[in-house]
């Protein structure tokens, strides 16, 4: 048995939710996003990079979420050498309401009115071509004029919210195909 508060973003039991339900608040977002988490075999997880940092805006308020793909390998040996023994049918997604990794692969910024279409589009990713279209539509790519202003904002957020746990994000693996 695991003790602790319920994990609203990664629950074992998914909340009842109509897929077309409007997303008007951060609670609505978390409820809707939680329907995609900790479920093995969703097609989109094999195409996502390991870590996406998402800024969700509602008016003047913004929250940060880390979308993390939980990758599964046939053996520990492949964790080091990644020689084709990945088990993508067992991949899953977890979402956390903070920055949990210092090496993001992609930044995304959404206003609340984009949240429902974003989740619908994410569910619809079933191929590399779908992922490329999704990334072009929602991602802040390396060549985007939005990259450095976003990086500055996320760095400020990181230091103000995570205090001594904060650090500068390493963009070595940013927007690089995996």
Buried (B, 14 or more C-beta within 10 A) or exposed (E): EEEEEEBBBBBEEEEEEEEEEEBEEBEBBBBBBBBBBBEBEBBBBBBBBBBBBBBBBBEEEBBBBBBBBBBBBEEEEBEEEEEEEBEBEBBBBBBBBBBBBEEBBBBBBBEBEBBBEBBEBBBEBEEEEBBBBBBEEBBBEEEEEEBEEBBEBBBEBBBEEBEEEBEEBEBEBBBEEE
